[in-house]
Amino acid sequence: MDYKTSGVDINAGEKTVDLIKPMIKRTLRKEVLSDIGLFGGFFDAKFPNYKHPILVASTDGVGTKLKVAFALNKHNTIGNCLVNHCVDDILTSGARPLFFLDYFATGKLEPNIAASVIEGFVNGCIENGCSLIGGETAEMPSIYAEGEYDVSGTIVGVVEKDKIIDGSRIQTGDIMIGLKSNGLHTNGYSLARNVLTSKFSYDSYVEELQNTIGEELLKIHRSYLKTIEPLLDLNLISGISHITGGGIVGNTKRILRGDLQMKIDWQSWERPPIFKLIQELGKIEDEEMRNVFNLGIGMILIINRANIEKTLDILKEEQPILMGEII
């Protein structure tokens, strides 16, 4: 016997690296000191524009959104979703992304599929101005079903210590501003798939969505970095909540201290059609919808009343939603 007959093809791994190297080089910032293929990635951490730089790190995956990618045999958007998700997570602290590390694991390595997934990581890194400085590709026969894989990613960013956003400045009377999502982002897919596939195939075109079910579910998770950066530069934000698993309330209460609570006007925005379809088809209670999905709000900014006018002016193209206040 040998390694290949046991299910691991080292040559496939080397071919994958050859395919992805040119793509990854497009993401490399001047601070990156290493090439792909070493045991670790090097990033120059001088940060001359920061007085007291604080590193912020986060790790995540995309959950069962992968099942939609498998079904449609479309693999070049999942990585972009993951990078954007991680960028949004550290953005809640006021951090700007520096570099990203990816993990791709499968039962049988298909170099073209792996390269397609990593293309998504590359696109996400370019979109957000961060570097893909390393990762891991693992071939593990018997762990994954044929044609399936899993991905995760780790991001590292930086924020000035005295500009960290951690919710400590939030106070009674602050206003909650919602920034729109473009769909499910990367959460609630186990419920959404069970409901939607009970009636539709992924290729089904649905008039109210103006899209097929599959393409709707594969929409790329939004990055809010470029939208929020001008507000960070002007120190206008008291708190930021990224609406992922747990919904609007579950995520936003993580940044509230003491006896502060949210007073949300649930009628202040129109839910995107995909959420209406899921709720009606699955006969899902409103409370469950709120606990599972973002319902069209991907990020919430908590702003002091004195900063509202300036904030809304900066965000006018975003069409922000005044969705509640802190009590």
Protein Blocks (a to p, Z undefined) as FASTA:
>chain_A
ZZklnopafklmmmmmmmmmmmmmmmpcfklcbdehiabdcddfklmmbfbdcddddddd
ehjmlmmmmmnopaklmmmmmmmmmmmmmmmnopacfbdcdddddfbdcfklmmmmmmmm
mmmmmmnopacfbdcddddehkacghiacddddddddddfklccehlmgcehiacddddd
ebjkjghklmmmmmmmmmbcfklccfklopafklmmmpccddfklmmmmmmmnopafbdc
dddehijmlmmmmmpghjbdcdddfklpccdfklmmmmmmnopafklmmmmmgnopabdc
dddfklmmmmmmmmmmnopadfbdcZZ
